[in-house]
């Protein structure tokens, strides 16, 4: 993949990144096989998923243990799937999905990356490997430290590794010269210890993956109803009369949602999908655990309506639906829940005037839909007694993501669709326990329970805001961030502006990566670097008090315990709580926090959490209940912890989301089906009909014709950042796809290179990964 960061000269390759050459497999496996693209017409899940699961188990040589894992995953006494955060369904015997099996078997692989591997390969050599090939080498087995003289990682003892990290952290001029990142994979217990380490050390520099995905949702919900989370649970999904699913590719990103959608359509609920792309999970499904339907090839619809909204046009659509409600109220006032409005909301009249004063042509143009389409979906909302609106990154990763999520809340508030069964907001978190991370303290802004944390733990936490993901990267460049600790994930590939992020990491004095597998972030390292290998969620975690379980929180605020069942990949692996405690003890030698004592028995960590975190009182007893416990949600009881004490209507102006000229397209980056976050399993994307290809751009057929492009032509894609810098990726294949005119789509992390560090929302500070304005032209021969 060729990348230019300046229109006049080719960018210099940052050490550790792959060479900038075209590669049809992108960051996935190298392939020279024939690529193909054809529409996918089959039901989502179904036999395609079943076949894929069998292939995965065979390739990973886990036919027996992998099959056993399916029966313990997402069930009491077993472990929580390390994939998505969709809630466990207690009624299902087999509560797993194709992507969950991929994720688990990728972790369970018998392949190993030990000292022999590192002795045979320099970092410079490994940088030429694809990201797939790096991860495919297997599980890391022991701590490693970078040796600059040999350009290799070499073994280091745990004690020496902790001492190295502690020495660097103690030697900084200020605690704010360090940043403590997490990908979202941490358990609640590890999360609590991690934030305790950072805050006792003296910084709120706690960037996390939420800064890149659902930050807008949290800020919007907090402003609207006084909580940063959705209020719905699975029971609500089973009682709703209408489900509106926005900016979500359910079949790939939350496949177990398909069961809920199929159940909804069978009972007569209306399901509306709102997305620029009509994804496979927005059409029909055969859920694999429904054996009779599988045997008969009987599919179930999971959609009554698909609206292909313009990228960023969701706010206009929500406001248009609200306009339908207000117009209906002129003849039937009961369509608005007047009692709820009067007793529980603020700024209703101002919102009514804003909506009624917005003309239909403007709403339709900004939504990219016809007035008739908006009126039709508005009628679905009017006809439903109870409605849930769910959304994901297609809503949040825009400049006005906060305003859009608040507009969703405005629409729900009009009819009292909160604080009663079968109704409410339901953001779809994409990574297991990313919501628990925020609940338990991973936040660059001091949490509201900071005073309680200090009183219980005997520390003095900093009160000023720390650095989020974007400002951490900027800090690496200006020298204000010198140490980067990555707790899971693959930061350099997840973040925007790949070359800029990589260059920043290279300027750090020390980078620390806590990981299960080799990845790109180990190769794009600081002057000093250590890799600390940790246990996976499927593995037994045995401490002094015996086998330990750790808790996670799903996307609907349920907290339950997860206990690994497999023997660890190496006797040298340590749990994340143990690694955090080791770093803390080496960094804070005078600390009164009993770090080692906590790790002996995780009940001790939970006892402290119960004293600090709202809703966790009696945590050790609550997690023994079947299914765990649900964190209380005041907004669910119509108690709104906002400045007014009421749910607050937003009065945001309608944004202009239409590019300034017809040659500019709005590109959204996304995952393929055979991918989980930055982990790429193959160069295929089954549900979009793609084989052996990742360096591609999906385009509307008319946009292709206007540019003189045919199917499969090589194109260059250029983005101009807000700061005026220009980035180009070269020789991507142009493919026809059912997209609105003026929009485009392609895969991350390959296209992250187009997103400049200045391209982030001023509302949420999120990178604009669903709103990259690009020009596409045929590549020079």
ROMAR-476757 format. One line per 5 residues: number of its first residue (from 0); their letters; for each residue x, y, z of C-alpha. Coordinates in Angstrom, 2 decimals. Each point is the difference from the previous one (the first is absolute). Layout:
N
NUM = A = X/Y/Z; ...;
REM end
This chain:
781
0 = XXXXX = 0.00/0.00/0.00; 1.57/3.25/-1.10; -0.60/2.96/2.29; 0.90/3.62/-0.61; -0.27/2.52/2.82;
5 = XXXXX = 0.98/2.88/-2.26; -1.15/0.50/-3.56; 3.53/0.84/-1.15; 2.05/-2.78/1.52; -0.47/-3.58/1.15;
10 = XXXXX = -0.02/-0.46/3.76; 2.98/-1.55/1.71; -0.81/-3.38/1.48; -0.20/0.08/3.78; 2.06/-2.86/1.48;
15 = XXXXX = -2.25/-2.87/1.00; -2.74/0.70/-2.55; -0.51/-2.17/-3.05; 1.53/1.13/-3.31; -2.22/2.35/-1.97;
20 = XXXXX = -0.68/-2.27/-2.97; -3.32/-1.14/-1.46; -1.12/-3.31/1.46; -3.40/-1.43/-0.88; -0.21/-1.74/3.36;
25 = XXXXX = 0.70/3.28/1.80; 1.09/-0.65/3.55; -1.49/-3.49/-0.19; 1.67/-3.14/-1.32; 2.08/0.32/-3.14;
30 = XXXXX = -2.00/-1.25/-2.94; 0.41/-0.03/-3.75; -3.16/-2.02/-0.53; -2.66/1.33/-2.26; -2.10/2.62/1.71;
35 = XXXXX = -3.72/0.19/-0.52; -3.00/2.10/0.93; -3.61/-1.10/-0.22; -3.16/0.91/1.93; -0.80/-2.18/3.00;
40 = XXXXX = -3.60/-1.22/-0.18; -0.04/-2.67/2.70; -1.35/0.29/3.53; 2.41/1.31/2.63; 1.47/-2.62/2.37;
45 = XXXXX = -1.57/-3.20/-1.38; 2.14/-2.75/-1.52; 2.63/2.48/-1.09; 0.77/0.74/3.64; -0.12/-3.67/0.94;
50 = XXXXX = 2.42/-0.88/-2.79; 2.29/2.84/1.03; 0.05/-1.20/3.62; 0.98/-3.51/-1.12; 2.75/1.39/-2.21;
55 = XXXXX = 1.33/2.15/2.82; 0.14/-2.91/2.44; 1.77/-2.17/-2.56; 2.56/2.63/-1.00; 0.81/0.85/3.61;
60 = XXXXX = 0.23/-3.72/0.88; -2.62/0.45/2.72; -2.80/-2.33/-1.11; -0.48/-1.52/3.46; 0.93/2.78/2.40;
65 = XXXXX = -1.43/2.66/-2.29; -3.32/-1.80/-0.19; -0.04/-0.36/3.78; 0.57/3.73/0.32; -3.34/0.70/-1.67;
70 = XXXXX = -1.87/-1.69/2.83; 1.71/1.99/2.76; 0.24/3.37/-1.73; -2.47/2.58/1.34; -1.41/-2.37/2.60;
75 = XXXXX = 0.24/-0.11/3.83; 3.25/-1.60/1.10; 1.60/0.63/-3.39; 1.68/2.95/-1.61; -1.44/3.00/-1.72;
80 = XXXXX = 0.65/0.24/-3.73; 2.92/2.39/-0.52; -1.71/1.32/-3.13; -3.03/2.28/0.07; -1.91/1.34/3.01;
85 = XXXXX = -3.44/-1.30/-0.93; -1.74/-1.35/3.14; -0.17/-3.70/0.78; -3.35/-1.64/-0.65; -0.82/-2.27/2.93;
90 = XXXXX = -2.60/-1.87/-2.06; 2.52/-1.32/-2.55; 2.08/-3.14/0.38; 2.39/1.15/-2.72; 0.47/3.74/0.36;
95 = XXXXX = 2.87/0.70/-2.36; 0.63/1.18/-3.54; 2.38/-0.56/-2.87; 2.15/2.99/0.87; 0.13/-1.00/3.66;
100 = XXXXX = 1.36/-3.40/-1.00; 2.56/1.70/-2.24; 1.08/2.21/2.87; 0.29/-2.84/2.51; 1.83/-2.42/-2.27;
105 = XXXXX = 2.39/2.78/-1.09; 0.88/0.29/3.69; 0.04/-3.77/0.59; 2.44/-0.75/-2.84; 2.74/-2.57/0.76;
110 = XXXXX = 2.57/2.21/-1.77; 2.56/1.75/2.21; 2.28/3.02/-0.25; 2.90/-0.52/2.40; 3.64/1.06/0.28;
115 = XXXXX = 0.97/-2.23/-2.92; -2.30/1.91/-2.31; 1.34/3.38/1.07; 3.59/-1.22/-0.25; -0.63/-0.89/-3.64;
120 = XXXXX = -1.58/3.29/-1.08; 0.99/3.64/0.32; -2.68/2.63/0.52; 0.95/1.51/-3.35; -0.64/-3.32/-1.71;
125 = XXXXX = -3.33/-0.53/1.79; -1.17/3.43/-1.10; -0.22/-1.35/-3.56; -2.50/-2.67/1.09; -3.71/0.53/-0.30;
130 = XXXXX = -2.01/0.58/3.15; -1.72/-3.33/-0.57; 3.32/-1.82/-0.12; 1.19/1.68/3.20; -3.05/-1.11/1.99;
135 = XXXXX = -0.09/-3.39/-1.68; 3.33/-0.95/1.57; -1.89/-0.81/3.20; -0.01/0.83/3.67; 2.76/1.95/1.74;
140 = XXXXX = 1.62/-2.10/2.72; 2.35/2.15/2.11; 0.97/3.64/0.66; 2.26/1.56/-2.62; 2.02/3.20/-0.16;
145 = XXXXX = 1.26/1.78/-3.09; 3.76/-0.14/-0.56; 1.04/2.85/-2.30; 3.43/-1.46/-0.72; -1.42/-3.14/-1.59;
150 = XXXXX = -3.35/1.52/-1.07; -1.69/-2.94/1.69; -2.21/-0.68/2.96; 1.81/-2.08/2.62; -1.29/-1.73/3.17;
155 = XXXXX = -0.26/1.90/3.26; -1.24/-1.18/3.37; -3.25/1.32/1.37; 1.76/1.71/2.89; 2.49/1.68/-2.32;
160 = XXXXX = -2.77/1.07/-2.37; -1.98/1.56/2.83; 3.14/1.70/1.29; 0.71/1.48/-3.43; -3.53/1.39/-0.31;
165 = XXXXX = 0.04/1.29/3.57; 3.33/1.72/-0.46; -1.19/1.80/-3.15; -3.26/1.11/1.61; 1.72/1.20/3.18;
170 = XXXXX = 2.53/1.92/-2.07; -2.56/2.15/-1.84; -0.17/3.68/0.84; -3.77/-0.31/0.42; -2.48/-2.90/0.17;
175 = XXXXX = -1.76/1.69/-2.93; 2.91/-1.04/-2.21; -1.45/-3.53/0.04; -3.16/-1.31/-1.67; -1.84/-3.18/1.04;
180 = XXXXX = -2.06/-1.37/-2.89; -2.46/-2.88/-0.06; -1.70/-1.64/-2.96; -3.11/-0.97/1.95; 0.91/-3.66/0.57;
185 = XXXXX = 0.82/0.42/3.69; -2.25/-1.55/2.63; -1.70/2.24/2.53; 2.50/-1.03/2.67; 3.03/0.69/-2.20;
190 = XXXXX = -1.57/3.27/-1.11; -0.48/1.16/3.58; 3.63/-0.79/0.84; 1.24/1.68/-3.19; -1.78/3.29/0.66;
195 = XXXXX = 1.07/-0.20/3.65; 3.61/-0.34/-1.14; -0.27/2.99/-2.34; -1.75/2.24/2.51; 2.19/-0.92/2.93;
200 = XXXXX = 2.98/0.62/-2.27; -1.50/3.44/-0.66; -1.58/0.18/-3.45; -3.36/-0.28/-1.74; 1.68/-0.83/-3.30;
205 = XXXXX = -2.25/-3.01/-0.63; -0.73/-0.10/-3.73; -2.07/-2.94/-1.15; -1.77/-1.47/-2.99; -3.26/1.70/1.06;
210 = XXXXX = 1.68/3.27/-1.04; -0.18/-1.39/-3.53; -3.43/-1.67/-0.01; -2.76/0.84/2.51; 1.29/3.15/1.68;
215 = XXXXX = -2.76/1.96/-1.72; -2.66/-2.36/1.38; 1.21/0.37/3.55; 0.15/3.78/-0.14; -3.41/0.26/-1.66;
220 = XXXXX = -1.75/-2.31/2.43; 1.63/1.67/2.98; -1.23/3.39/-1.17; -3.46/-1.24/-0.88; -0.93/-2.39/2.80;
225 = XXXXX = 2.88/0.15/2.48; 1.60/-3.37/-0.76; 2.60/-0.93/-2.60; -1.66/-3.31/-0.85; -3.09/-1.36/-1.64;
230 = XXXXX = -2.93/-0.97/2.20; -1.28/-3.12/-1.78; 0.59/-3.69/0.70; -0.81/-3.15/-1.97; -3.47/-0.20/1.57;
235 = XXXXX = -0.74/3.42/-1.46; 1.07/-1.19/-3.44; -2.48/-2.85/0.37; -2.84/2.38/0.87; 0.57/2.82/-2.46;
240 = XXXXX = -2.54/0.68/-2.72; 2.60/1.66/-2.22; 3.78/-0.25/-0.21; 2.00/2.63/-1.88; 3.56/-1.20/-0.67;
245 = XXXXX = 2.30/2.80/-1.14; 3.54/-0.18/-1.36; 0.42/-3.64/1.01; 1.26/-2.95/-2.03; -1.57/-2.58/2.28;
250 = XXXXX = 1.02/-3.15/-1.87; 3.70/0.77/0.42; 0.29/2.31/3.00; -2.65/-1.42/2.37; -1.18/-3.24/-1.63;
255 = XXXXX = -1.96/-1.20/3.03; -2.27/3.00/-0.53; -1.44/-1.89/-2.98; -1.84/-2.28/2.41; -1.72/2.97/1.60;
260 = XXXXX = -0.87/1.51/-3.38; -1.41/-3.28/-1.31; -2.06/-0.45/3.15; -1.32/3.54/-0.37; -1.22/-0.45/-3.56;
265 = XXXXX = -1.61/-3.35/0.86; -2.08/1.57/2.75; -1.08/2.85/-2.25; 2.30/2.81/1.15; 1.23/2.38/-2.67;
270 = XXXXX = 3.76/0.03/-0.67; 1.52/2.93/-1.86; 3.66/0.11/-1.07; 1.58/3.39/-0.68; 3.40/-0.18/-1.70;
275 = XXXXX = 1.60/1.17/-3.25; 0.70/-3.66/-0.83; -2.71/-2.66/0.04; 1.97/-2.64/1.89; -0.77/-3.73/0.01;
280 = XXXXX = -1.10/0.22/3.63; -2.66/2.50/-1.05; -1.83/-2.42/-2.30; -0.55/-3.58/1.17; 1.63/-2.61/2.20;
285 = XXXXX = -0.03/-3.63/0.99; 1.30/-0.14/3.56; 2.24/-3.12/0.23; -1.34/-1.13/3.40; -3.49/-0.24/-1.51;
290 = XXXXX = 0.59/-3.52/-1.28; -3.32/-0.54/-1.79; 0.32/3.21/-1.99; 3.59/-0.91/-0.86; -1.09/-3.44/-1.23;
295 = XXXXX = -2.82/1.48/-2.09; 2.04/3.01/-1.20; -2.81/2.15/1.40; 1.08/3.59/0.40; -1.61/2.70/2.11;
300 = XXXXX = -0.21/3.64/-1.01; 1.85/2.37/2.31; -1.25/3.17/-1.63; -3.23/1.72/-0.95; 1.73/3.05/-1.42;
305 = XXXXX = 3.50/0.99/-1.10; 0.83/3.69/-0.31; 3.29/0.84/-1.71; 0.65/3.28/1.72; 2.74/2.31/-1.20;
310 = XXXXX = 3.20/-0.36/2.13; -0.53/2.43/2.86; -3.66/0.51/-0.90; -1.38/-1.85/3.03; -0.70/3.19/1.96;
315 = XXXXX = -2.14/1.35/-2.82; -1.90/-3.28/-0.13; -0.67/-0.01/3.74; -1.16/3.59/-0.16; -2.24/-0.86/-2.93;
320 = XXXXX = -1.58/-2.81/2.01; -0.54/2.45/2.85; -1.67/2.33/-2.48; -2.39/-2.83/-0.92; -0.87/-0.36/3.69;
325 = XXXXX = -0.65/3.72/0.45; -2.17/0.14/-3.11; -2.05/-2.97/1.20; -0.40/1.69/3.40; -1.85/2.87/-1.65;
330 = XXXXX = -3.02/-2.27/-0.41; 0.77/-2.61/2.67; 1.89/1.48/2.98; 0.23/-3.44/1.62; 2.82/-1.06/-2.35;
335 = XXXXX = 2.26/2.09/2.25; 0.32/-1.14/3.60; -1.04/3.27/1.57; 0.20/-1.20/3.60; 3.56/-1.23/-0.50;
340 = XXXXX = 0.98/3.19/-1.81; -1.40/2.20/2.76; 1.38/-1.99/2.93; 3.35/-1.21/-1.29; 1.41/2.18/-2.80;
345 = XXXXX = 1.46/3.44/-0.60; 0.02/2.23/-3.12; -2.89/-1.80/-1.72; -1.62/3.14/-1.44; 3.30/1.25/-1.42;
350 = XXXXX = 0.55/-3.37/-1.64; -3.52/-0.03/-1.45; 0.57/3.42/-1.55; 3.37/-1.10/-1.40; -1.46/-3.09/-1.66;
355 = XXXXX = -3.20/1.53/-1.35; 2.00/2.88/-1.38; 2.33/-2.25/-2.00; -1.33/-0.42/-3.57; -0.49/-3.44/-1.49;
360 = XXXXX = 2.22/0.56/-3.05; 2.95/0.80/2.26; -0.54/-3.10/2.14; -0.35/-2.24/-3.05; 3.09/1.43/-1.70;
365 = XXXXX = 2.21/-0.39/3.08; -1.28/-3.51/0.74; 0.49/-1.04/-3.63; -3.54/-1.41/-0.01; -3.33/1.07/-1.41;
370 = XXXXX = -2.61/1.68/2.16; -2.23/-3.02/-0.64; 2.64/-2.36/1.40; 0.41/2.11/3.13; -3.76/0.21/0.47;
375 = XXXXX = -0.29/-3.77/-0.38; 2.57/-0.77/2.69; -1.52/2.71/2.19; -3.32/-1.82/-0.30; 1.65/-3.21/1.19;
380 = XXXXX = 1.10/1.89/3.09; -3.50/1.44/0.49; -1.65/-3.41/-0.34; 2.29/-1.63/2.58; -1.00/0.16/3.63;
385 = XXXXX = 3.55/-0.74/1.13; 3.12/0.80/-2.01; 3.72/-0.69/0.40; 2.63/1.83/-2.00; 3.38/-1.74/-0.24;
390 = XXXXX = 3.06/1.50/-1.64; 3.69/-0.57/-0.54; 2.98/1.66/-1.65; -1.87/1.03/-3.13; -1.63/2.61/2.22;
395 = XXXXX = 2.88/0.98/2.29; 3.08/0.37/-2.22; -1.07/3.34/-1.49; 0.64/3.62/0.93; -3.53/0.31/1.40;
400 = XXXXX = -0.17/-3.49/1.59; -0.98/1.40/3.41; -2.78/2.10/-1.49; -1.29/-3.01/-1.94; -0.12/-2.25/3.04;
405 = XXXXX = -1.80/2.78/1.87; -2.49/0.31/-2.86; -0.69/-3.72/0.40; -0.78/0.73/3.63; -2.23/2.94/-0.97;
410 = XXXXX = -2.10/-2.33/-2.15; -0.28/-2.58/2.77; -0.95/2.62/2.57; -2.92/1.29/-2.08; -1.98/-3.17/0.58;
415 = XXXXX = 1.33/-0.89/3.42; 2.11/-2.83/-1.40; 2.30/-0.22/2.97; -0.44/-1.38/3.46; -2.60/-2.58/-1.00;
420 = XXXXX = 0.19/-3.57/-1.34; 0.75/-0.51/-3.67; 1.30/3.50/-0.62; 3.10/2.14/0.18; 3.48/0.69/-1.39;
425 = XXXXX = 2.24/-3.00/-0.66; 3.48/0.83/-1.36; 1.74/-3.08/-1.39; 3.46/-0.27/1.55; 2.29/-1.93/-2.29;
430 = XXXXX = 2.69/-1.37/2.31; -0.44/-2.26/3.01; 0.25/2.03/3.21; 0.76/3.34/-1.62; -3.00/1.30/1.96;
435 = XXXXX = 1.34/-1.57/3.19; 3.31/1.76/-0.54; -1.71/3.38/0.11; -2.21/-1.02/2.95; 3.05/-1.04/2.00;
440 = XXXXX = 2.10/3.08/-0.65; 1.67/0.04/-3.40; -0.75/3.62/-0.78; 2.33/2.91/-0.64; -2.48/2.16/1.92;
445 = XXXXX = -0.23/-0.60/3.75; -3.03/-2.22/0.68; -2.71/1.32/2.33; 1.06/-2.49/2.68; 3.60/1.29/0.19;
450 = XXXXX = -0.47/1.35/3.54; -1.23/-3.42/1.13; 2.97/-1.68/-1.71; 2.40/2.23/1.88; -1.73/-0.55/3.34;
455 = XXXXX = -0.18/-3.79/-0.36; 3.45/-0.55/-1.52; 1.90/2.70/1.88; 1.34/1.79/-3.06; -0.27/3.49/-1.46;
460 = XXXXX = -1.21/-0.19/-3.58; 0.70/2.79/-2.49; -3.05/2.09/-0.86; 0.97/1.53/-3.33; -1.00/-1.72/-3.22;
465 = XXXXX = 2.57/-2.28/-1.52; 0.75/-0.91/-3.62; -2.31/-1.98/-2.24; 1.12/-1.99/-3.04; 0.49/2.91/-2.41;
470 = XXXXX = 1.74/2.26/2.50; 2.21/-2.89/1.12; 1.25/-0.40/-3.57; 0.57/3.74/-0.24; 1.86/-0.14/3.32;
475 = XXXXX = 2.34/-2.64/-1.34; 0.90/2.36/-2.82; 0.57/3.10/2.07; 2.00/-1.93/2.61; -2.48/0.39/2.87;
480 = XXXXX = -0.79/-3.75/-0.01; 3.12/-2.10/0.50; -1.34/-3.35/1.25; -2.88/-1.91/-1.56; -1.52/-3.02/1.76;
485 = XXXXX = -2.40/-1.99/-2.19; -2.25/-2.40/1.86; -1.17/-2.22/-2.85; -0.87/0.89/-3.55; 2.11/1.19/-2.91;
490 = XXXXX = 0.15/3.75/0.46; 1.91/0.99/-3.11; -2.46/-1.80/-2.26; -3.15/1.03/1.87; 0.79/3.70/0.14;
495 = XXXXX = -0.45/2.49/-2.85; 2.81/1.41/-2.14; 2.07/-3.17/0.05; 3.35/1.51/-0.99; -0.38/2.92/2.41;
500 = XXXXX = -0.99/-2.31/2.87; 2.93/-2.29/-0.78; 2.44/2.91/-0.09; -1.29/1.12/3.39; 0.49/-3.41/1.58;
505 = XXXXX = 3.54/-0.09/-1.39; 0.79/3.22/1.89; -0.99/-1.45/3.39; 2.71/-0.86/2.48; -1.83/-3.21/0.89;
510 = XXXXX = -2.92/-1.97/-1.42; -1.57/-2.84/1.97; -2.39/-2.42/-1.68; -2.05/-2.52/2.00; -1.11/-2.51/-2.60;
515 = XXXXX = -0.97/-3.56/-0.82; 1.37/0.00/-3.57; 2.64/1.72/-2.08; -1.31/3.08/-1.82; 1.10/3.17/-1.78;
520 = XXXXX = 0.17/2.06/3.19; 2.92/-2.16/1.18; 1.98/1.02/-3.07; -0.85/3.71/0.12; 1.63/0.54/3.37;
525 = XXXXX = 1.77/2.58/2.12; 3.71/0.28/0.68; -0.55/-2.63/2.66; -2.78/-2.57/-0.32; -1.35/-2.98/1.88;
530 = XXXXX = -2.63/-2.59/-0.88; -1.83/-1.47/2.99; -2.02/-3.11/-0.94; -3.29/-0.53/1.81; -2.58/-2.71/0.47;
535 = XXXXX = -2.91/-0.12/-2.40; -3.59/-0.06/1.20; -0.35/-3.70/-0.85; 2.91/-0.99/2.28; 0.10/-0.97/3.64;
540 = XXXXX = 1.17/2.76/2.32; 1.36/-1.64/3.13; 1.20/2.20/2.86; 0.86/-0.66/3.64; -3.67/-0.43/0.95;
545 = XXXXX = -0.64/-2.35/-2.92; -1.79/0.30/-3.34; -1.15/3.56/-0.60; -2.86/1.45/-1.99; -0.24/3.55/-1.28;
550 = XXXXX = -3.11/1.97/-0.84; -1.10/1.80/-3.15; -2.87/2.36/-0.76; -2.00/-0.46/-3.17; -1.58/2.68/-2.17;
555 = XXXXX = -3.14/-0.05/2.15; 1.66/0.50/3.41; -0.07/-3.64/1.12; 3.08/-1.02/2.00; 0.92/-3.66/0.16;
560 = XXXXX = 3.04/-2.09/0.80; 2.23/-1.60/-2.63; 2.22/-2.96/0.91; 2.54/-1.46/-2.42; 0.06/-3.76/-0.54;
565 = XXXXX = 3.15/-0.68/-2.00; 3.57/-0.55/1.07; 2.02/3.17/-0.67; 2.00/0.15/-3.22; 3.18/0.31/2.08;
570 = XXXXX = 0.83/-0.33/3.70; 1.67/3.42/-0.29; -3.25/1.83/-0.74; -1.45/2.28/2.65; -3.47/1.38/0.41;
575 = XXXXX = -0.71/3.63/-0.76; -0.65/0.81/3.69; 3.36/-1.58/0.87; 1.80/1.97/-2.72; -1.60/3.26/1.09;
580 = XXXXX = 0.89/-0.71/3.62; 3.60/-0.77/-1.01; 0.34/3.29/-1.87; -1.62/1.87/2.89; 2.30/-1.47/2.64;
585 = XXXXX = 3.07/0.86/-2.05; -1.24/3.51/-0.79; -1.38/0.93/3.44; 2.40/-1.56/2.51; -1.48/2.05/2.87;
590 = XXXXX = -3.61/-0.79/-0.87; -2.28/-1.12/2.81; -2.19/-1.83/-2.51; 0.36/-3.76/0.59; 0.56/-0.88/-3.65;
595 = XXXXX = 1.31/-3.53/0.49; -2.68/-0.75/2.59; -2.72/1.00/-2.46; 1.31/-2.41/-2.60; 0.03/-2.96/2.39;
600 = XXXXX = -3.81/0.00/0.02; -2.11/2.10/-2.36; -2.81/0.06/2.56; 2.16/2.58/1.77; -0.02/2.25/-3.07;
605 = XXXXX = -3.76/-0.37/-0.26; -0.45/0.90/3.66; 1.71/3.33/-0.69; -1.97/0.52/-3.20; -3.19/-0.54/2.01;
610 = XXXXX = 0.95/2.90/2.24; 0.88/2.37/-2.84; -2.21/-0.68/-3.02; -3.72/0.92/0.05; -2.15/-3.07/-0.48;
615 = XXXXX = 2.76/-2.45/0.92; -0.89/-0.23/3.68; 0.22/-3.64/1.08; 1.73/-0.91/-3.28; 1.49/-3.29/1.19;
620 = XXXXX = -3.44/-1.24/0.96; -1.77/1.37/-3.07; 2.27/-1.75/-2.50; -0.92/-3.37/1.54; -3.56/0.46/-1.22;
625 = XXXXX = -0.85/-1.81/-3.25; 0.82/2.44/-2.77; 1.60/2.50/2.39; -1.59/3.37/0.68; -1.15/3.10/-1.83;
630 = XXXXX = 1.52/3.32/0.96; -2.87/2.26/1.10; -0.93/2.63/-2.56; -1.72/3.03/1.55; -1.24/1.11/-3.43;
635 = XXXXX = -1.76/-3.34/-0.35; -2.06/1.06/3.01; -0.50/3.45/-1.52; 2.48/1.57/2.37; 2.14/2.32/-2.07;
640 = XXXXX = 3.30/1.14/1.48; 0.30/3.08/-2.19; 0.43/3.63/1.11; -3.77/0.52/-0.29; -0.87/-3.34/1.57;
645 = XXXXX = -1.94/-0.80/-3.17; 0.64/-1.56/-3.37; 1.21/2.86/-2.15; -0.97/0.59/-3.60; 2.87/0.98/-2.28;
650 = XXXXX = -0.34/3.04/-2.25; 2.85/-0.65/-2.41; -0.07/1.64/-3.42; -0.47/-2.27/-3.00; 3.50/-0.69/-1.36;
655 = XXXXX = 0.87/0.23/-3.67; 1.43/-3.41/-0.88; 0.12/0.45/-3.77; 3.49/0.46/-1.48; 0.80/3.33/-1.59;
660 = XXXXX = 0.34/-1.45/-3.51; -1.18/-3.05/-1.93; 3.51/-1.38/-0.39; 0.37/-0.47/3.76; -1.24/-3.29/1.44;
665 = XXXXX = -0.61/-0.78/3.68; 1.93/-3.14/0.88; -0.80/-2.15/3.01; 2.54/-2.51/1.30; -1.25/-3.34/1.31;
670 = XXXXX = 0.98/-3.58/0.74; -0.36/-2.96/-2.32; -1.95/-2.99/1.21; 3.22/-2.00/0.39; 1.50/2.53/2.39;
675 = XXXXX = -0.30/1.00/3.65; 1.21/3.52/0.72; 3.58/0.03/-1.35; 0.28/-3.81/-0.14; -0.51/-1.23/-3.57;
680 = XXXXX = -0.77/-3.69/-0.48; -0.04/-0.09/-3.80; -0.23/2.20/-3.09; -3.67/-0.92/-0.44; -3.21/1.80/0.94;
685 = XXXXX = -2.72/-2.60/-0.47; -3.03/2.14/0.69; 1.10/2.62/-2.52; 0.95/-2.62/-2.58; 3.74/0.74/0.01;
690 = XXXXX = 2.74/-2.59/-0.43; 3.77/0.51/0.11; -0.11/3.76/0.21; 0.34/2.71/2.65; 1.49/3.01/-1.78;
695 = XXXXX = -3.30/1.10/-1.48; -2.54/2.79/0.05; -3.74/-0.57/-0.32; -1.65/2.61/-2.23; -3.43/0.83/-1.31;
700 = XXXXX = -0.37/-1.17/-3.60; -0.92/3.48/-1.25; 2.99/1.55/1.80; 2.23/-2.55/-1.72; -1.46/0.78/-3.42;
705 = XXXXX = 0.44/3.72/0.57; 3.72/-0.62/0.61; 0.36/-2.34/-2.95; 0.68/-2.99/2.23; -0.79/-3.64/-0.66;
710 = XXXXX = -0.27/-2.85/2.47; 3.42/-0.82/1.44; 1.86/3.01/-1.36; 2.93/1.21/2.07; -0.64/3.36/1.62;
715 = XXXXX = 1.86/2.46/2.21; -1.93/1.39/2.97; 0.98/3.40/1.36; -1.17/1.72/3.18; 0.75/3.57/1.02;
720 = XXXXX = 0.15/0.41/3.76; -1.37/2.91/1.97; 3.56/1.24/0.45; 0.53/0.09/-3.76; 2.24/-3.06/-0.22;
725 = XXXXX = -0.72/-2.48/-2.77; 0.03/-3.79/0.22; -0.33/-2.47/-2.84; -0.25/-3.78/-0.15; 0.72/-1.45/-3.41;
730 = XXXXX = -1.14/-2.89/-2.15; -3.14/-1.01/1.85; -2.60/-1.78/-2.10; -3.30/1.79/-0.65; -3.04/-2.26/0.48;
735 = XXXXX = -3.68/0.64/-0.59; -2.16/-0.17/3.08; -3.50/1.03/1.05; 0.88/3.32/1.63; -1.61/3.45/-0.16;
740 = XXXXX = 1.51/2.32/-2.58; 2.83/2.04/1.40; 1.07/-2.64/2.52; 2.69/-2.67/0.10; 1.26/-2.69/2.36;
745 = XXXXX = 3.18/-1.97/0.63; 1.81/-2.02/2.62; 1.86/1.09/3.07; 2.85/-0.09/0.93; 1.16/0.29/-3.63;
750 = XXXXX = -1.88/3.31/-0.41; 0.94/1.47/3.36; 2.92/1.54/-1.85; -2.46/2.47/-1.57; -1.22/1.40/3.32;
755 = XXXXX = 2.19/2.88/1.12; 0.72/0.59/3.67; -1.91/3.29/-0.33; -3.10/-1.82/-1.26; -1.90/-0.50/3.21;
760 = XXXXX = -3.37/1.12/1.30; -0.01/3.20/2.01; -3.00/-1.43/1.88; 1.45/-3.35/1.07; 3.70/0.16/-1.00;
765 = XXXXX = -0.60/-3.23/-1.96; 1.88/-0.51/-3.27; -2.36/0.45/-2.97; 0.24/-3.58/-1.20; -3.45/0.02/-1.57;
770 = XXXXX = 0.36/3.38/-1.67; 3.19/0.21/-2.03; -0.42/2.35/-2.95; 1.92/-1.42/-2.95; 0.62/0.34/-3.72;
775 = XXXXX = 0.28/-3.16/-2.08; 1.75/-0.17/-3.36; 1.40/-2.69/-2.24; 3.54/-1.03/0.91; 2.78/0.81/-2.41;
780 = X = 1.14/-3.10/-1.87;
REM end
